[in-house]
Amino acid sequence: MTFKYKGVIVAVNTKETYKIETEVHELKELAESIDIEVIGTHIQNRSRQDRKFYAGSGFLDEVRAMYDDIDYVIVNDEILASQNRNIEALFDASVIDRTQVILDIFSQRAKSREGKLQVELAQLNYLVPRLRGQGINLSRLGAGIGTRGPGETKLETDRRHIGERIKEVKHQLKTIEKHRESYREDRNKTLVTKFSLIGYTNAGKSAMFNTLTEADELQENKLFATLDPKTKRLEFNTGLEVLLTDTVGFIQKLPTMLIESFKSTLEEAADSDFLIHVIDNNNEDIMSQYRTVKALIEELKMGDIPQIVFFNKSDLNDELRFIPEEKYTFTNYHMNKEDIKSVLLSLIEEHYFPYKRHLTMAQTDELYTLKRDTYVKKETFNEDTLKYEVEGFAKDMSIVKRTLKE
């Protein structure tokens, strides 16, 4: 594979860092996905980051002396404008931090109008504090990595101009969000059950979504292939119909401004009845990825939503790597989807209200509705009473009462 640019990674390992090797390996993958060949990785152990240079100036001098010609210095953390400028002066190369790399990937992956606006808002919010005083050298950045995408139009250094654009983007997103909220309210009135696929980027969520719903949505072995949430109807062989949503993948150190910008999108998951946490069981950093997603679930106030863990890609690795707090099962792309669906039904049975009813032969329409809107686990016809004996589980008992006009 040929790359357009060459770069080196610089990282600082402090006692707060969970696993620096994992972070740096991930940053290398991120950089490669935006056409930067990482020709060197350099980690400095420090008690804290240097306020002026991020890493020690002597350490950076040593790194600089190792290379004749590089295009980018890629910093593992989000850094200040002054730190960016100081590192840039040392290397005479463009400096981008982890946040810029992620923003750049998002700018390339965004397809919908909402997704593009969300990325632009995050880019602008990142840029604003860096335009004060002697910030990032914009002439060096040009329209390169970290500045391209939806926000690629020439950004004037006038903060008022950017402030006005931020207001305009927020207004457009608010309009889209109102439509989304209206749709969600209508959906909630029907009390339809909602599942959401969540997890680390590239864990196999989209493949799982396609398997279960027989959709043909984009599924690629690359980071952040899915940015725009997709929702489709999922039907069980009992007749139950639910909604399944595929969401944007999480990542370590996901920039705060991206979480804020994509909040309305992530609310699709927050509005779910159940979360399906998809984990790549073949990934060597499985524990780091699990911790990252769990932390973001809490940050997004979704910790109270019932969850199940899918140890995915079990065709590549079927070993139980760790025991999560949540209920779990093993899944893979080649599995019979009915086996996966049966696990989801057991989750419904565990959390929904049980009910029993007797329906007459004249209530076949009502029986159909119950089977569509609730999980009817058992249905028998009593030839003595000429009635259907139904046992099931409902999200809310009002569904049963409404259907049977009780």
Secondary structure as GFF3:
##gff-version 3
##sequence-region A 1 406
A	DSSP	beta_strand	5	13	.	.	.	ID=ss1
A	DSSP	alpha_helix	20	32	.	.	.	ID=ss2
A	DSSP	beta_strand	36	45	.	.	.	ID=ss3
A	DSSP	alpha_helix	57	65	.	.	.	ID=ss4
A	DSSP	beta_strand	72	75	.	.	.	ID=ss5
A	DSSP	alpha_helix	81	91	.	.	.	ID=ss6
A	DSSP	beta_strand	94	97	.	.	.	ID=ss7
A	DSSP	alpha_helix	98	109	.	.	.	ID=ss8
A	DSSP	alpha_helix	113	127	.	.	.	ID=ss9
A	DSSP	three_ten_helix	128	131	.	.	.	ID=ss10
A	DSSP	alpha_helix	138	141	.	.	.	ID=ss11
A	DSSP	alpha_helix	159	189	.	.	.	ID=ss12
A	DSSP	beta_strand	194	199	.	.	.	ID=ss13
A	DSSP	alpha_helix	205	213	.	.	.	ID=ss14
A	DSSP	beta_strand	230	235	.	.	.	ID=ss15
A	DSSP	beta_strand	241	246	.	.	.	ID=ss16
A	DSSP	alpha_helix	256	261	.	.	.	ID=ss17
A	DSSP	alpha_helix	263	270	.	.	.	ID=ss18
A	DSSP	beta_strand	274	280	.	.	.	ID=ss19
A	DSSP	alpha_helix	286	299	.	.	.	ID=ss20
A	DSSP	beta_strand	307	312	.	.	.	ID=ss21
A	DSSP	beta_strand	327	330	.	.	.	ID=ss22
A	DSSP	alpha_helix	337	351	.	.	.	ID=ss23
A	DSSP	beta_strand	353	360	.	.	.	ID=ss24
A	DSSP	three_ten_helix	361	363	.	.	.	ID=ss25
A	DSSP	alpha_helix	364	373	.	.	.	ID=ss26
A	DSSP	beta_strand	375	382	.	.	.	ID=ss27
A	DSSP	beta_strand	387	394	.	.	.	ID=ss28
A	DSSP	alpha_helix	397	404	.	.	.	ID=ss29
###
